[in-house]
Amino acid sequence: MNYTENEMRRYRCCFTGHRPEKLGVTEEKIKMLLSSAVDDAIEGGISTFITGMARGFDLWAAEMVLQKKERYKQIHLICATPFPGFERSWQEKWRLLYTKVAREADLRVAISDRYYRGCFQKRNEWMVLHSMLVIAAYNGQPGGTRNTMDFAERCGVEVRNILKELY
């Protein structure tokens, strides 16, 4: 059966969140909240998750989806990067996690073939436009996470902020 992009979008969720140094919440707390949000999404019919592959929340979310694939065989992971090689300057631990996630993902998409000003926002918009739900880790600070949430709201895409109760 062939589905249109709009039909497939109904079963997709993407992630947006701060880098670890900006989150202000421990990795353990984020992962606990994230696990619950991903379970809720799956129970609500989401079968495909899209990660932007950034350090921190994006990679933790991708790792969580990969762990849940052991229990929920029907779920998939798409890695959407702004451009190939954007992880090259990271610390080794983040590059290793990035490589592991990319290797185990069902699909990898580079939104641009090179870096340009605005390519990260373009990646975020692509993820939103291919999703019906955004799971966010937003603490009130300005930046890409807030911009992505605003874009999702303008597009009529539901946003669930797992940090809402903390801020």
Secondary structure as the mmCIF struct_conf table of DSSP 4:
data_model
#
loop_
_struct_conf.conf_type_id
_struct_conf.id
_struct_conf.beg_label_comp_id
_struct_conf.beg_label_asym_id
_struct_conf.beg_label_seq_id
_struct_conf.end_label_comp_id
_struct_conf.end_label_asym_id
_struct_conf.end_label_seq_id
HELX_LH_PP_P HELX_LH_PP_P1 ASN A 2 THR A 4
HELX_RH_AL_P HELX_RH_AL_P1 GLU A 5 ARG A 9
TURN_TY1_P TURN_TY1_P1 ARG A 10 TYR A 11
STRN STRN1 ARG A 12 GLY A 17
HELX_RH_AL_P HELX_RH_AL_P2 PRO A 20 LEU A 23
BEND BEND1 VAL A 25 VAL A 25
HELX_RH_AL_P HELX_RH_AL_P3 GLU A 27 GLU A 43
TURN_TY1_P TURN_TY1_P2 GLY A 44 GLY A 45
STRN STRN2 THR A 48 THR A 51
TURN_TY1_P TURN_TY1_P3 ARG A 55 GLY A 56
HELX_RH_AL_P HELX_RH_AL_P4 PHE A 57 LYS A 68
TURN_TY1_P TURN_TY1_P4 LYS A 69 ARG A 71
TURN_TY1_P TURN_TY1_P5 LYS A 73 GLN A 74
STRN STRN3 HIS A 76 THR A 81
BEND BEND2 PRO A 82 PHE A 83
TURN_TY1_P TURN_TY1_P6 PRO A 84 SER A 89
BEND BEND3 TRP A 90 TRP A 90
HELX_RH_AL_P HELX_RH_AL_P5 GLU A 92 GLU A 104
BEND BEND4 ASP A 106 ASP A 106
STRN STRN4 LEU A 107 ALA A 110
BEND BEND5 ILE A 111 ILE A 111
BEND BEND6 ASP A 113 ARG A 114
TURN_TY1_P TURN_TY1_P7 ARG A 117 GLY A 118
HELX_RH_AL_P HELX_RH_AL_P6 CYS A 119 LEU A 129
TURN_TY1_P TURN_TY1_P8 HIS A 130 HIS A 130
BEND BEND7 MET A 132 MET A 132
STRN STRN5 LEU A 133 ALA A 137
BEND BEND8 GLY A 140 GLY A 140
BEND BEND9 GLY A 143 GLY A 143
HELX_RH_AL_P HELX_RH_AL_P7 GLY A 144 ARG A 154
TURN_TY1_P TURN_TY1_P9 CYS A 155 GLY A 156
STRN STRN6 GLU A 158 ASN A 161
TURN_TY1_P TURN_TY1_P10 ILE A 162 LEU A 163
HELX_RH_3T_P HELX_RH_3T_P1 LYS A 164 LEU A 166
#
